[in-house]
Amino acid sequence: MLPGVVGTIQATEAVKLLLGIGEPLIGRLLTYDALGMRFREVRLRRDPKCPLCGTSPTITDLAIHRNGAGAACEASPDGHREGVAAGVAPKAGG
């Protein structure tokens, strides 16, 4: 039931944005307590120091995440990042 409720809310938000109707949840966070059957809305303020969306962003290129696989956050089975982003297999036993 929980995925259905959350999915319906997400679909409704997408329709509102695509059609330009209603009041989308921009600048607001909607939380859902499934056990208590309660919704709560929290207003959010933009952080001017945010490296992605702040007044002076330092993250300006997200191309590394475009393909989704083998990206910067991927780790090898032993927990090290060495060579993973470049597509190099980790050394055996290492």
Secondary structure as the mmCIF struct_conf table of DSSP 4:
data_model
#
loop_
_struct_conf.conf_type_id
_struct_conf.id
_struct_conf.beg_label_comp_id
_struct_conf.beg_label_asym_id
_struct_conf.beg_label_seq_id
_struct_conf.end_label_comp_id
_struct_conf.end_label_asym_id
_struct_conf.end_label_seq_id
HELX_RH_AL_P HELX_RH_AL_P1 LEU A 2 LEU A 19
TURN_TY1_P TURN_TY1_P1 GLY A 20 GLY A 20
BEND BEND1 GLY A 22 GLY A 22
TURN_TY1_P TURN_TY1_P2 ILE A 26 GLY A 27
STRN STRN1 ARG A 28 ASP A 33
TURN_TY1_P TURN_TY1_P3 ALA A 34 MET A 37
STRN STRN2 ARG A 38 ARG A 43
TURN_TY1_P TURN_TY1_P4 PRO A 48 LYS A 49
TURN_TY1_P TURN_TY1_P5 PRO A 51 CYS A 53
BEND BEND2 GLY A 54 SER A 56
BEND BEND3 THR A 58 THR A 58
HELX_RH_3T_P HELX_RH_3T_P1 ALA A 63 HIS A 65
BEND BEND4 ARG A 66 ASN A 67
BEND BEND5 ALA A 69 GLY A 70
TURN_TY1_P TURN_TY1_P6 ALA A 72 CYS A 73
TURN_TY1_P TURN_TY1_P7 PRO A 77 ASP A 78
BEND BEND6 GLY A 79 GLY A 79
TURN_TY1_P TURN_TY1_P8 GLU A 82 GLY A 87
HELX_LH_PP_P HELX_LH_PP_P1 VAL A 88 LYS A 91
TURN_TY1_P TURN_TY1_P9 ALA A 92 GLY A 93
#
